[in-house]
Amino acid sequence: MAARRSARGANSKQAVAVGRRIQSEVDKRDRKRRPQKSANKPMQAGERGYPKEFPAQHLKKPGLEKDLSYPPLFEAPAYQGSEKLKDMVALVTGGDSGIGRAIAVLFAREGADIAIAYLNEHADAEATKTAVEDEGRRCLLLPGDVRQSAFCAKAVDKTVGAFGKLDVLVNNAAFQQHEYDIENLSDEHFDHTLKTNLYGYFFMARAAVPHLKPGGSIVMTGSVTGINGSRNLLDYSMTKGGIHAFTRSLAGQLIDRGIRVNAVAPGPVWTPLNPADKPAKDVKEFGSDTPMKRAAQPEEIAPAFVFLAAPSCSSYITGEVLPIIGGY
């Protein structure tokens, strides 16, 4: 017994000695090490360079892409389609601009026909329709308010009527408006955010599910604010957290039908949504506080939606929330 205690004591002393020796070596290097300045340049890991700053600009709601001084990049010129969605039909809400437009274009490049639900941004929607048709696929425009269950049901019915089926629903339409103090967050503001971001997702999903066959999918647009919260976007963050929970819950409900449900949770992305929310002075450096020191462009987010929609890529993935936030 005494021998075992002695051996344990020796081992402990040895561990302490090793730890101190390692510490001493690191301390020596630390004394010689010069403080490193954080790189000021944004990380560029794509096929083309992306901006760190944007024109200081503020848009009126709902925010038109055509009015932006620096148009978001959605074309993804280096992305080569490979028929991952060949002859499928996708309905994309908020597909007129921003992330929705980029999704519509890449889905079309992968062989899908596209229906786009949007509020009233007709010029943006027509531009997206042209971009989809340039990929050799058909595009149906569906203006209306996703807060209304009747519109959502009609949008799904028109999509099925035009294309004969529905394979993928992308719930993407959103309303965002900052407010610094909870006391100033009005009932109207709170209600409008929840109705657009939660009711709209629910209404669309409820209308779409009866038409989705095994192998079909629903992909939701969540947000990093639904993971980390955002002090100035209380209502918006609530809805995005709700979307993540809705994704996981609906995935469990639909698993026996062979329908997958997933979400993408982007960080800052350059779309009309943000200049239509933030003051012009804040827009200039939008996204520069991420580890990559820049906002994403829509074409950097859309491939994740392709991945989650395509059975060839993600047949064993459901109920997941994929953050794309520019690093940790």
N, C-alpha and C positions, 0 to 999 in steps of 0.2 A: 504493500500500500504506500509506504513512504517513498519507495523507488518510483512508483507511478507519479506521485505528486512532484517529486524532484524532476522527472522527465517533462511533465507538463510545464513546470516553472521554467525549465531550460528552453522549451519550445516557445514560450511566451516572450522570454527575453530576446530570443533570436528574431521573432516576428517584429518586436519593437525596433531592434537594431536594423533590420532590413528596411522597415518603413522610414526610419530616420536617415538611412543612407540614400534612399530614393529621394526623400525630401531635400537633402543636402545638395544632390546633383541638380535637381530642378531649381532650387534656390540660386545656385551659381549661374545657371542659364538665364534666370529671371533678372539678375542684376546686370547682365550684359545686354539684355533685350531692350530694344528701343520701342517705345509705344507706337502701335500701328494705328494709322488713321483709317477710318472707314472709307472705302472706295466711294467716290461720288458719282461714278458712272453707273447707269442702270445695267443690270445683267441682260445680255443678249444671247439667247441660246436657240433662236429660231432660224428660219431660212432667210429672213430679212430683218433689218433693224426696226425697233419700235421706239417711239418718243418717250422722253421722261416728263416733258412739260406739254401743256396744251394752252391754246388761246384762252385768255380770261373772258369767259362768255357765260351769259345766263339766258336760258330759254324759257318761254312760257309753256305751261302744261298743255298738251301731254308731252311736248318735246319732239321736234321733227329732225330726223337725221339730215335731211336736205339743208337745214339751216345751220348746221355745225360748221364752224370755220375749218376745223380739222375733221374730215369725215372718218368714222371708224373703219378699220380695215377688216373686211369680211370675206374677201375673194379667196384667200388661202391658195395662192398660185402654185405653191410647191406640193399641195395635197393632190395625190392621184387616186381617183376612185377605182374600186375593184369589185363593183356589183354586190357590196355587202347588203344593200337594201333593194336589190333588183326586183322591179315590178311590185314593190310594196306601196302603200298609201299612208302618208303621215299628215296629221293635223297639228299645226304649230300655233299656239296662241301667242300674241305679241310678236308675230312673225314678220311684221312690217319693217323692223329696224333692229339694230343692236345685235344681241346674242341670237334672237329669234331669226333675223335675216341670215346670219352666218349658218345657223342650223339648217334652215331651208335650203340654202345653196349647197351645202355639203351632202345633205340627204339626197338632193336631186343628182348630185355628182355620183352618188352611190346607187342611183337607179330608181329612186322613189318619185312618185307624183305627190304634189304638196298642196294642202289646203291651208290657208293663212287666215286666222281670226285676228282682228285688230279693231281698235276703237273707231277712229275717224281720220287717221293719218293717211289719206288716200294717195298722196304723191309718193310717200315712202313705200306704201304697199305696192304701187305700180312698179316702182324701181325693183323691188324684191321679185315681183312676178316676172319681170324681164330677165332678171339674173337667173331665176329658176329655168325659164324657157331657153335661155342660152346654154343651159346644161342638157338640153334635149328632153326635158320632162314637162308635164302639164302642171298648171298652177291655178288654183281657185281662190278668189278673194272673198272673205266673209266679214264685212264690217258689222260691228255690234258691241254690246256691253256684256262682258263675262260675268258681271254681278247679277245678271238676270238669268235664271234657270231656263226660261223659255228660249232665249237666244242660244244658250249652250246646246240645248237639245236640237234646235233648228240647224246649228252649225254642223253638228255630227250627222244629222239626216241629210243635209245638202252635200256633205263630203261623200257619204256612202252613195247618194243618188248620182253624183257626178262620176265617181271612180269605181263604184261597184263594191267597195269594201273599205275597211279601216284596219290598219295593222299597228300603227304607232300613234299615240297621243303624246305631244310635248306640251306640258303645262308651263308656260313661261311668262304670260302677261303679268305686269305688276304695277303697283303705285307706290311711290316713295316720296316723302316730304319730311325733312328734318324739323325738329322742334326741341329747343334747348331746355325747356322747363315743363314738367308734367302738368303743372297748373294751367299752362297755356295750350295743352293738347285737347282741342275741342271734341265734343261728341261727334260732330260732323266729320272731322279729320280722322278720328279713330275708326269710326264706322266705315268710312270710304276705303281706308287701307285694308281693313279686315274683309270687307265685302269683295274687294278686287282680288286680294292675294290668297284668301282662304276659301271664301264661298265660290269664287270663280274656278279654283282648282277642283273643289268638290263637285260642283255642277258639271264641269266638263268630264271628269272621270266617271261620274254616275251615268252620264249620257253615252260615253264611249264604251264602257265595259260590255254591254250586251252585244256589241258588234265585233269585239276583239276575239280572235280565235287563239288556240294554243300556239305559242310562238310569238304572239303579239306582245306589246310592251307599252308601258307608260313611263315617261321620263319627266321628272319635275325639276324646275330651277329653284334651288334653295339659295343659301347665302352663308358666307362666313359670319355674318351678323347673327344667324340662327345658331351658331356654335359658340361664338365668343361674346355675343351681345354687342350693342352699340349705344352709348349713352345718349346720343342725339337722335337715334332712330328707334325709340321705344316700341312704337306700334309696328313698324316694319320688321324689327328683330323678332317680335312676338310671332308675327305671321310666318317668318322664315323658319323659326324653331318648330312652329306648328306643321309646316310643310314637311320637315324632316320626319316628324312623328307620324304624319299622315302617310308618308312614303313607306315607312316600316310597317305600319299597321295594315295598309291596303295590300302590301306585298304578301303578308301572311294570309289575308283573306282570299287572295286570288291565286295562291300557289297551286291549289288543286285544279284550277282551270287552265294551268299552263301559261298564265300571263305574268310577266315579270314587271316589277315596279321599282324604279331606282331614282336617285336624285343626284344632281350636280350642285355643289355649293361653291360658287365663285367668290373670290375676293373682289377688289376693285377692277371694274372692266369699263373701258371707254365706250359709252353708249349715250344716247340722248337722255336717259333716265337721270344721270347725275348732273349735267348742266341745267336740267329742268328742276333740280332740287337745290344744289349748292349756290351760294353767292359767287359771282364771277371771280373774285379774288381767290377763293378756295379751289376753284376749278383748275387753275393754272398748275398746281402741284398735286393734283388728284392722283393717288396711288403711290406717291413717292415715299411714303412711310412704310412700304412693304420691304422685306429683305431684298427683293430684286430691284427696289427703288423706282418702280414704275407701275402703272396700271397695265392690265392685260388688254389686248385687242380681241374683239369677238372671234376672229379666226383662230385664236389660240384656245378658246373654250369649246367651240363647236365640235372638234373631233371627239371629245369625251361623250357627247350626246350620240354620235355615230356609234361609238364603242358600246354604249349601254343599250342602244336600240337594236343593234345587229345580233341576231341569234348566233351567227358564226363567231362572234367575239365574246359574248357574255351570257351564254345559255345557262351557266351555273351561278349567275349573279342576280340576286333579287333582294330588295330591302336595304340596299347600301346607299350611303351618302358619300359622294366623292368630292372632297375639298380640292379646289384649284385656286390657291391663294397667294402664289408668288413666294413661297418659302416660309420657313418657321424661324 
